[in-house]
């Protein structure tokens, strides 16, 4: 029963809606089935499969709302969860920001499901792990990795006529490969909807090369450097920025998108946010697209409202901000939901091209342990990890010890020297970037 067809889900949710006595009721039915394999020290340590289906019922009386969940689907259980959500709604305080459910909607077609991924077997997972472990052993390296794939469905129905349904597949792979003495470390990650695109041997070869190349790292003085950020490193900062990209936080003065009136400016007429203002290099184009061929997402959000292709930043200018139905109505703006994915346009340069054009710089595999220092400037701190290298006169000269950085993606996206071809990272599409004056504040002995 884990992955329900569209018709089966619709029939079940129609039955749930019929039990309701609330002013408004909305149901979310979600199910998944998938498997995983984990290995460490060149040996598989755990493997398994899991499946589940969950029904959430949201009942509303006036401005009071309650939610109850269940994973039993006989008629008595379905009625029980509806009654429970109604009881909770009557006990809840009024929510002045409560908005009515959406009515019937029309959705784009988005290819989020790939049969190849839904048919992955335990033998396939074992072979994928072996394709990473075997070459590591051959080079006397130590591999630790994780592979996970799943198939999901989600269905939404309410008593205002809305019904939405989507199935999707996803596969994630990551591996850290180190030298036996632990002095060299390499890492790689891959994420796809279609498992046919995943080659764990090819991906692991990158981590193997970095592990062998990062031994005996040298110290470099902290400071401002030209950096080449691989997509996994770029994505860490871009995704953090986009999580703070919303109209309400900007309007209320809590965001890097908040407008600060100039001295003498009429406060009543001054804008609340930076919508329509240029904030980044003209090459910066960030958007969302549920129909993206490599990083597709469901054509609707958790509230059932349709997703469309939408620009957030175009030619370096803020052109849209996501909001909530309540905030949209309060401010007289259209409702703009979050996009579900982040797509950043890139350029034509390869990573090798960027390295060749760099007189003196640092190549960064990834960033981790990211912490926010200032939400108004989006200043973050964190560390490089698993392969950091010094570049001189267009060549990687030697590995260097990891740095702590203090940097804002706002500054970073104003210091672009080059962009490469976007790659899928954690469901997003992000390019490698060559950035000038990236701030490294101190050294780290961790590999």
DAJO-V201363 format. One record per residue. N is the residue number from 1. OMEGA is omega in whole degrees, -180 to 180 (none if undefined). Layout:
BEGIN
[[N	OMEGA] [N	OMEGA]]
END
This chain:
BEGIN
[[1	-171] [2	179] [3	-178] [4	174] [5	-180] [6	-178] [7	179] [8	178] [9	-179] [10	179] [11	-180] [12	-178] [13	175] [14	178] [15	179] [16	-180] [17	-178] [18	178] [19	-170] [20	173] [21	-177] [22	174] [23	179] [24	178] [25	177] [26	-177] [27	174] [28	180] [29	-176] [30	177] [31	178] [32	173] [33	-178] [34	-179] [35	-179] [36	173] [37	-179] [38	177] [39	178] [40	-177] [41	177] [42	-180] [43	176] [44	-178] [45	178] [46	174] [47	-179] [48	176] [49	179] [50	177] [51	-180] [52	171] [53	-178] [54	175] [55	174] [56	-180] [57	179] [58	-180] [59	-177] [60	170] [61	-177] [62	178] [63	178] [64	-174] [65	177] [66	-179] [67	175] [68	-179] [69	-179] [70	173] [71	171] [72	-167] [73	170] [74	-175] [75	-179] [76	180] [77	179] [78	178] [79	-179] [80	-178] [81	176] [82	179] [83	-179] [84	179] [85	178] [86	177] [87	180] [88	179] [89	-179] [90	178] [91	-173] [92	174] [93	178] [94	178] [95	-176] [96	180] [97	179] [98	179] [99	-180] [100	176] [101	177] [102	176] [103	-177] [104	-177] [105	174] [106	-174] [107	171] [108	171] [109	-179] [110	-177] [111	-179] [112	-177] [113	176] [114	-176] [115	-180] [116	-180] [117	-178] [118	-177] [119	178] [120	-178] [121	174] [122	178] [123	178] [124	-180] [125	180] [126	180] [127	178] [128	178] [129	180] [130	180] [131	176] [132	-177] [133	-174] [134	180] [135	176] [136	177] [137	-178] [138	-179] [139	-180] [140	177] [141	-177] [142	-176] [143	173] [144	-174] [145	-180] [146	176] [147	-179] [148	175] [149	179] [150	172] [151	-177] [152	167] [153	174] [154	178] [155	-180] [156	176] [157	172] [158	-178] [159	174] [160	176] [161	-179] [162	169] [163	180] [164	-179] [165	179] [166	170] [167	-178] [168	175] [169	-179] [170	174] [171	179] [172	176] [173	172] [174	179] [175	171] [176	-180] [177	-176] [178	172] [179	-177] [180	179] [181	177] [182	-177] [183	177] [184	-177] [185	174] [186	-175] [187	175] [188	176] [189	176] [190	-176] [191	-177] [192	167] [193	-178] [194	-177] [195	179] [196	180] [197	-175] [198	175] [199	-175] [200	177] [201	-180] [202	179] [203	-178] [204	179] [205	177] [206	179] [207	178] [208	180] [209	-179] [210	179] [211	-179] [212	-176] [213	-174] [214	178] [215	177] [216	179] [217	-180] [218	177] [219	170] [220	180] [221	173] [222	180] [223	179] [224	-178] [225	164] [226	-179] [227	169] [228	-179] [229	173] [230	-174] [231	180] [232	178] [233	178] [234	-175] [235	-179] [236	-178] [237	180] [238	-179] [239	175] [240	178] [241	-176] [242	174] [243	178] [244	-174] [245	178] [246	-174] [247	-174] [248	179] [249	179] [250	-179] [251	-177] [252	174] [253	-175] [254	-166] [255	173] [256	177] [257	178] [258	179] [259	178] [260	-177] [261	177] [262	-179] [263	179] [264	-179] [265	179] [266	-176] [267	-180] [268	-176] [269	-177] [270	178] [271	178] [272	-176] [273	-174] [274	176] [275	-180] [276	-178] [277	179] [278	-178] [279	-172] [280	173] [281	-176] [282	179] [283	-176] [284	177] [285	-179] [286	-177] [287	174] [288	-178] [289	-179] [290	-177] [291	-179] [292	-174] [293	-178] [294	-177] [295	-179] [296	174] [297	179] [298	-177] [299	176] [300	178] [301	-176] [302	177] [303	179] [304	-180] [305	-176] [306	170] [307	176] [308	172] [309	-177] [310	176] [311	172] [312	177] [313	-180] [314	-178] [315	179] [316	-176] [317	177] [318	-175] [319	176] [320	174] [321	175] [322	179] [323	176] [324	176] [325	180] [326	-176] [327	176] [328	180] [329	-178] [330	-176] [331	179] [332	179] [333	174] [334	176] [335	179] [336	179] [337	175] [338	-169] [339	-180] [340	174] [341	178] [342	179] [343	177] [344	178] [345	-179] [346	180] [347	-175] [348	-176] [349	172] [350	176] [351	180] [352	177] [353	-180] [354	180] [355	-178] [356	-177] [357	-176] [358	179] [359	-180] [360	-177] [361	-176] [362	174] [363	-176] [364	178] [365	179] [366	177] [367	179] [368	-180] [369	-176] [370	177] [371	180] [372	177] [373	-177] [374	-179] [375	-179] [376	179] [377	-176] [378	177] [379	179] [380	170] [381	180] [382	-175] [383	169] [384	-175] [385	168] [386	175] [387	177] [388	-169] [389	177] [390	178] [391	177] [392	179] [393	172] [394	179] [395	172] [396	-173] [397	179] [398	176] [399	178] [400	178] [401	-178] [402	180] [403	158] [404	178] [405	170] [406	-174] [407	176] [408	176] [409	176] [410	177] [411	-178] [412	-177] [413	170] [414	-177] [415	-178] [416	172] [417	179] [418	176] [419	178] [420	-178] [421	-179] [422	175] [423	-180] [424	178] [425	178] [426	178] [427	179] [428	175] [429	-174] [430	180] [431	165] [432	-175] [433	170] [434	-172] [435	176] [436	174] [437	174] [438	-170] [439	171] [440	-171] [441	-180] [442	180] [443	175] [444	180] [445	-179] [446	179] [447	none]]
END
